[in-house]
């Protein structure tokens, strides 16, 4: 399906020169002089090569037809990541290139959206937020409750992030899967 370049968004799958690409970022640039352009950063599905393209905002781009399905994450092995379809219990294997930087946030039985193109997985979408435990951080300083600065912390999945001064090791927190940033303390 053809769409104008200015409507391309992060996570879209586009087809160019017979190959599929997942959009990593899309920005519409309107210079003071000249024609507006869409700057699109994308990763080629299959070999993971990153490509940067510029289109006029009115150029037509081929958006691939993909179907999104809910899958449960099962496990990871040397072959890749394994997921099970929630509807028909079919299992599918997804390569490490497709999962990419999302892998540290995958938790057993987590429901994710897999985008399928002609029966093959091409992209993964995690929940926006996950709950993780802080395993290492600086000790809590009493009386430091109004500070706006964050201290470094290591989470149970190995990701480093910044947390408020009142958060101690062993505390469960909610983080954004997109960038690993702290949201709040877990309410469980």
ROMAR-883515 format. One record per residue (C-alpha): residue in three letters; x, y, z. Coordinates in pm, 1 decimal. Example, Ala and Ser with C-alpha at 12.3 -4.5 7.8 and 13.67 -1.06 7.14 Angstrom:
REM residues 2
- code, u, v, w
- Ala, 1230.0, -450.0, 780.0
- Ser, 1367.0, -106.0, 714.0
***
This chain:
REM residues 188
- code, u, v, w
- Unk, 0.0, 0.0, 0.0
- Unk, 146.0, 336.4, -101.2
- Unk, 149.9, 617.9, 155.3
- Unk, 306.6, 962.9, 157.2
- Unk, 647.5, 982.8, 327.1
- Unk, 531.9, 1233.2, 590.8
- Unk, 288.2, 973.4, 733.5
- Unk, 561.6, 713.9, 808.6
- Unk, 605.6, 655.0, 1184.1
- Unk, 843.5, 463.2, 1408.4
- Unk, 769.3, 89.9, 1397.9
- Unk, 619.1, 92.7, 1045.9
- Unk, 742.0, -170.1, 801.1
- Unk, 821.7, -32.4, 456.5
- Unk, 925.6, -205.8, 136.0
- Unk, 1198.5, -59.5, -81.8
- Unk, 1390.7, -223.9, -367.4
- Unk, 1222.8, -557.4, -288.7
- Unk, 1345.2, -557.7, 73.3
- Unk, 1167.3, -494.2, 401.9
- Unk, 1276.8, -226.6, 649.9
- Unk, 1153.8, -144.4, 999.8
- Unk, 1143.1, 230.1, 1073.5
- Unk, 1355.6, 325.5, 1376.5
- Unk, 1279.8, 699.0, 1363.0
- Unk, 1097.1, 933.4, 1129.1
- Unk, 1125.5, 1309.9, 1138.1
- Unk, 959.3, 1567.4, 915.5
- Unk, 1195.4, 1860.7, 854.8
- Unk, 1060.9, 2196.7, 733.9
- Unk, 1356.3, 2420.6, 644.4
- Unk, 1301.7, 2794.2, 614.9
- Unk, 1393.2, 2774.2, 249.5
- Unk, 1332.0, 2479.3, 21.3
- Unk, 1093.6, 2186.1, 23.7
- Unk, 1002.9, 1992.8, 340.2
- Unk, 1160.4, 1647.1, 369.5
- Unk, 1108.7, 1334.0, 578.0
- Unk, 1428.7, 1195.7, 733.1
- Unk, 1376.8, 822.8, 797.9
- Unk, 1619.1, 596.9, 987.1
- Unk, 1545.3, 228.6, 928.0
- Unk, 1691.9, -119.1, 976.5
- Unk, 1685.1, -376.3, 698.1
- Unk, 1504.4, -692.3, 808.3
- Unk, 1717.7, -998.0, 757.1
- Unk, 2068.5, -860.6, 796.6
- Unk, 2012.8, -568.2, 1037.4
- Unk, 2190.3, -304.3, 825.2
- Unk, 2087.7, 49.9, 925.9
- Unk, 1990.2, 283.5, 644.4
- Unk, 1905.4, 653.8, 643.3
- Unk, 1680.1, 790.9, 368.9
- Unk, 1542.4, 1134.6, 283.3
- Unk, 1216.3, 1171.8, 96.6
- Unk, 1016.0, 1474.8, -6.3
- Unk, 714.2, 1477.5, 224.9
- Unk, 487.7, 1420.7, -75.5
- Unk, 683.8, 1120.4, -214.7
- Unk, 500.7, 788.2, -223.4
- Unk, 651.2, 508.9, -10.2
- Unk, 544.0, 142.6, -17.5
- Unk, 418.6, 39.0, 327.0
- Unk, 432.4, -339.8, 370.1
- Unk, 118.7, -529.7, 468.2
- Unk, 175.8, -679.3, 812.3
- Unk, -52.3, -855.2, 1057.1
- Unk, -6.9, -799.2, 1430.6
- Unk, -70.3, -1093.4, 1663.0
- Unk, -34.9, -1138.2, 2038.9
- Unk, 231.8, -1388.9, 2140.5
- Unk, 363.9, -1505.6, 2477.5
- Unk, 740.2, -1510.1, 2526.3
- Unk, 857.9, -1861.6, 2617.3
- Unk, 1238.3, -1879.6, 2620.9
- Unk, 1566.0, -1794.5, 2447.3
- Unk, 1822.3, -2040.4, 2312.6
- Unk, 2111.3, -2038.6, 2063.7
- Unk, 1865.4, -2029.2, 1770.3
- Unk, 1681.9, -1718.0, 1890.5
- Unk, 1371.5, -1629.4, 2090.1
- Unk, 1064.3, -1853.1, 2105.0
- Unk, 706.8, -1725.5, 2128.1
- Unk, 363.4, -1891.2, 2136.7
- Unk, 51.6, -1754.9, 1966.1
- Unk, -219.8, -1684.9, 2225.4
- Unk, -501.2, -1788.2, 1988.9
- Unk, -390.3, -2113.7, 1824.5
- Unk, -86.9, -2211.7, 2040.4
- Unk, 148.6, -2219.5, 1739.6
- Unk, 511.0, -2155.3, 1830.1
- Unk, 737.7, -1926.9, 1630.3
- Unk, 1109.5, -1859.1, 1649.8
- Unk, 1231.1, -1498.8, 1616.6
- Unk, 1592.4, -1410.5, 1535.4
- Unk, 1808.1, -1198.4, 1764.6
- Unk, 1833.0, -931.5, 1491.5
- Unk, 1455.6, -877.0, 1496.1
- Unk, 1429.0, -865.8, 1876.8
- Unk, 1736.1, -638.8, 1893.6
- Unk, 1761.1, -402.4, 2190.1
- Unk, 1426.7, -523.8, 2329.7
- Unk, 1580.1, -851.1, 2453.6
- Unk, 1671.2, -740.6, 2809.7
- Unk, 1308.0, -649.0, 2878.9
- Unk, 1158.9, -984.3, 2772.4
- Unk, 1018.3, -1175.0, 3069.9
- Unk, 877.4, -1527.5, 3073.0
- Unk, 506.5, -1535.6, 2973.1
- Unk, 513.1, -1165.6, 2875.5
- Unk, 258.4, -1083.6, 2603.6
- Unk, 411.8, -902.3, 2305.8
- Unk, 287.8, -804.5, 1959.6
- Unk, 467.7, -970.6, 1669.2
- Unk, 426.0, -817.9, 1324.2
- Unk, 406.4, -1091.8, 1060.9
- Unk, 470.3, -1044.4, 687.4
- Unk, 374.1, -1345.7, 474.0
- Unk, 385.5, -1568.2, 783.4
- Unk, 732.0, -1456.7, 895.9
- Unk, 799.3, -1237.7, 1201.7
- Unk, 949.8, -901.9, 1101.2
- Unk, 911.1, -681.2, 1411.3
- Unk, 833.6, -701.5, 1782.3
- Unk, 650.1, -456.5, 2006.0
- Unk, 684.6, -489.2, 2383.6
- Unk, 447.2, -345.0, 2643.0
- Unk, 530.5, 21.7, 2710.6
- Unk, 626.8, -47.4, 3071.9
- Unk, 775.6, -339.1, 3265.8
- Unk, 837.6, -396.6, 3636.3
- Unk, 1194.3, -481.8, 3735.8
- Unk, 1395.4, -500.6, 4057.1
- Unk, 1686.2, -270.6, 4140.5
- Unk, 1981.2, -500.0, 4222.0
- Unk, 2250.4, -239.4, 4278.6
- Unk, 2249.4, 132.8, 4357.8
- Unk, 2401.5, 382.2, 4596.9
- Unk, 2259.6, 372.2, 4951.7
- Unk, 1960.9, 589.3, 5040.9
- Unk, 2056.5, 926.6, 5188.8
- Unk, 1816.1, 1038.9, 5462.5
- Unk, 1653.2, 1374.0, 5407.9
- Unk, 1721.3, 1373.5, 5035.6
- Unk, 1359.5, 1356.0, 4924.3
- Unk, 1320.6, 1679.3, 4729.4
- Unk, 1623.7, 1635.5, 4504.9
- Unk, 1555.0, 1626.0, 4132.7
- Unk, 1878.9, 1445.9, 4046.8
- Unk, 1882.0, 1074.2, 3974.2
- Unk, 2144.5, 824.9, 4089.0
- Unk, 2271.3, 532.8, 3876.0
- Unk, 2119.3, 187.7, 3931.1
- Unk, 2151.7, -159.6, 3780.1
- Unk, 1826.9, -351.4, 3724.8
- Unk, 1761.1, -727.4, 3744.5
- Unk, 1788.9, -752.8, 3363.5
- Unk, 2135.2, -591.4, 3363.9
- Unk, 2021.1, -256.3, 3222.7
- Unk, 2159.9, 61.9, 3379.5
- Unk, 1917.7, 346.4, 3449.0
- Unk, 1873.9, 651.1, 3670.8
- Unk, 1649.4, 631.9, 3977.8
- Unk, 1543.8, 891.1, 4238.3
- Unk, 1756.7, 911.5, 4555.7
- Unk, 1490.9, 739.7, 4773.5
- Unk, 1504.9, 411.6, 4574.2
- Unk, 1717.3, 139.7, 4738.5
- Unk, 1848.0, -196.6, 4617.8
- Unk, 1569.5, -457.7, 4625.8
- Unk, 1298.4, -206.3, 4531.8
- Unk, 1072.5, -302.7, 4240.2
- Unk, 1028.8, -18.7, 3990.7
- Unk, 843.2, 42.0, 3664.1
- Unk, 1057.5, 139.2, 3362.3
- Unk, 983.3, 232.3, 3000.9
- Unk, 1088.2, -42.7, 2758.0
- Unk, 1170.3, 209.4, 2485.1
- Unk, 1456.9, 381.2, 2667.2
- Unk, 1486.1, 214.8, 3010.6
- Unk, 1388.9, 531.6, 3196.9
- Unk, 1239.1, 523.7, 3548.6
- Unk, 862.4, 581.9, 3574.1
- Unk, 758.9, 501.3, 3932.8
- Unk, 783.0, 252.2, 4215.6
- Unk, 591.5, -68.2, 4148.7
- Unk, 260.0, -84.3, 4330.9
- Unk, 271.2, -459.8, 4394.8
***
